[in-house]
Amino acid sequence: MIESFVESLNSFAKYIIPLMLVGIPFYALAFKKVKVYEVFVVGAKDGFTIAVRIIPYLVAILVAVGMFRASGALDILLNLLAPALNFVGFPPENLPLALMRPLSGSGSLGLLTELVNQHGADSMTAKIGATMYGSSETTFYVLAVYFGSVGVVRSRHAVPAGLFADFVGAISAVFFCKLLLM
Amino acid sequence: MLNYIWFGMMAIGVIAGIYNGRIEAVTQAAIDMAKTSVTIAIGLIGIMALWLGIMKIAEESGLIKIIAKGLRPITIRLFPDVPEDHPAIGSIVLNMSANMLGLGNAATPMGLKAMEELQELNEQKDTASNSMVMFLAINTSSVQIVLPATVVALMGAVASQIFITTIMATLFSTIAAVVAVKTLEKMKRFKVEVQKDD
């Protein structure tokens, strides 16, 4: 039953974008007499400025993340954390992904692919990994893009709150996979 | 905070790079990522233009206000300093709905539009307001009810099994984000410092 529900939800999703692209102008034109073409162009103009405005913020964050990743520092961190995590029952195979998830989208997708290839999609390791991947976003990238687009440099409590949420997300992924899938 | 994290990641990168004998890879990564950043930003232009155009139509026709009003009982708790029918609420709601449905391409432009509108209400332009941090935290914790296409492709038939676990994990991380933001925003460390214009 869940299978068919998930399937229909995922296939429903593919209609949303075309429906919005047509539905919003339709409502505006038919009911509010909005000059849709003219208004569209005015709004679309901002696309360029915003995209260009985020470049310095993206460079700053992605370069730092890239250097950190390439250095192998994560492996050192993994070795340090492994005993403590083993103790609380967090599967060590899923730790690299949990640490990578807030840093890099492509990096964590790579790690998830590896987990699936190594252990098989049916393994608990892959299921926990996929849950972690699906339930979180690339925190540092989102921060750079969202705050960068308006020129905010003082992020206040955004980073600690975001990382805390990622931490809770990773723990919940393990907990619910172990609880619900066997 | 970001100052230390940013410098820390680079410094650890260089030190660990030397220790692991991967210093050349670290250099290469810095150069590659600088280039990638521009590729990402340029790639956003078209999709941003498309959605910002559609959003503008939604705004002019009053749709954004209708959406904002409908969900006000929820959003007033999360964003108490945003006025009742401010367009920011409409953009925030659209961004969250797009995120829930896994429509990342549409979610980002809507989110950036929301940020811009929150910035209008922000008194200290270089500092994130409480609402901005709340919005960002909800975004990074990703409320999602449709599995990402990449996960479905990778997991195949098993994908439906992780549907519930993903929703539960995402629900808990979002609750954690909201609680963390609300708790931390009151702390002295994270207070907005008022600066004099010179």
Interface residues (C-beta under 8 A of the other chain):
Chain A: I2 E3 V6 E7 L9 N10 A13 I16 I17 M20 L21 I24 P25 Y27 A28 F31 K32 V34 V36 V39 F40 V41 V42 G43 A44 K45 D46 G47 F48 I50 A51 V52 I54 I55 L58 V59 A60 I61 L62 V63 A64 V65 G66 M67 F68 R69 A70 S71 G72 A73 D75 I76 P102 L109 L112 T113 V116 A121 D122 A126 K127 A130 T131 M132 Y133 G134 S135 S136 E137 T138 T139 V142 L143 V145 Y146 F147 S149 V150 G151 V152 V153 R154 S155 R156 H157 A158 V159 P160 A161 G162 F164 A165 D166 F167 V168 G169 S172 A173 F176 C177 L180 L181
Chain B: M1 L2 I5 W6 M9 M10 I12 G13 V14 I15 A16 G17 Y19 N20 R22 I23 A25 V26 Q28 A29 A30 D32 M33 A34 T36 S37 V38 I40 A41 I42 L44 I45 G46 I47 M48 A49 L50 L52 G53 I54 M55 K56 I57 A58 E59 E60 S61 G62 L63 L101 G102 L103 N105 A106 T108 P109 G111 L112 M115 E116 L118 Q119 N122 Q124 K125 D126 T127 A128 M132 V133 F135 L136 A137 N139 T140 S141 S142 Q144 I145 V146 L147 P148 T150 V151 V152 L154 M155 G156 A157 V158 A159 S160 Q161 I162 F163 I164 T165 T166 I167 M168 A169 T170 F172 S173 T174 I175 A176 A177 A180 V181 L184 E185 M187 F190 V192 E193
